[in-house]
Amino acid sequence: MDSFGNEIYGRTTLLLGEDVFSALSRTKVIIFGVGGVGSWCAEGLLRSGITNLTLVDSDTVSVTNVNRQLMATSRTVGQVKVEALKERLLEINPQAEITAVRKIYCEETAEEFDLDGYDYVIDAVDSLKNKTLLILNASASKAGFFCSLGAALKVDPARVKVAEFWQVKGCPLGAAIRKKMKRAGTLPASKFLCVYDDEVLPNRGIEDACADEDSSFSKAQVNGTIAPVTAIFGMTLAGLLVQDVYDKIAR
């Protein structure tokens, strides 16, 4: 890494030490879903020293993404999300290795992703079916795994929590995933931590305002979301990953 790169991560290295920072720089991470949660997670990881990131998402930036997604601006509306986020991350660190994959993780594409080839998998997927599939496959892989549950219908940042998947309480998405797994008789192969929030507010506005929302959202229900909460979800995921690397070396 050149002098610019060393200067970027000077404060990181001061806190974590050269050995932990070196481990972070070698860590390979794949993030599925780069919307209101995944985009902030990606930036949190890059700014912390993780410079090998694979971003997976099939959507383009919509005008309704601008209120909460990191790379969504008036300039990037219409662009492919993973490409817009890649451009943003490379502005921060031009030496980073950012791979943009415009795909949905689903039954038809799952075999295209070698999860064992990564040190960590981050799940920030919206779709219940695809999220459940990713959880099952990622929890059975050699990679470390962290999952974001539902970040919509929340305004209180102090209620964002972290718990093991089976210990999550008060999250409708978490409950729906567990119910789906139990019915199918397919459970995660290992324990993993989730970021969640037990606040569930009603929508007070009119859904028509979100009519052009991206295709990853359910057409039956579009829920309101704000940046402070989704960003905390994403940064918490990034923090959990950095802490895991730190704990393996420094503690």
Sequence and secondary structure as in RCSB ss.txt:
>XXXX:A:sequence
MDSFGNEIYGRTTLLLGEDVFSALSRTKVIIFGVGGVGSWCAEGLLRSGITNLTLVDSDTVSVTNVNRQLMATSR
TVGQVKVEALKERLLEINPQAEITAVRKIYCEETAEEFDLDGYDYVIDAVDSLKNKTLLILNASASKAGFFCSLG
AALKVDPARVKVAEFWQVKGCPLGAAIRKKMKRAGTLPASKFLCVYDDEVLPNRGIEDACADEDSSFSKAQVNGT
IAPVTAIFGMTLAGLLVQDVYDKIAR
>XXXX:A:secstr
  HHHHHHTHHHHHHH HHHHHHHHH EEEEE  STTHHHHHHHHHHHT  EEEEE   B  GGGTTT TT  TT
TTTSBHHHHHHHHHHHH TT EEEEE    STTTGGG  GGGSSEEEE    HHHHHHHHHHHHTSSSEEEEE  
 SS   GGGEEEEEGGG  S HHHHHHHHHHHHHT   SS  EEEEE       S GGGGTT  TTS SS     
 HHHHHHHHHHHHHHHHHHHHHHHH 
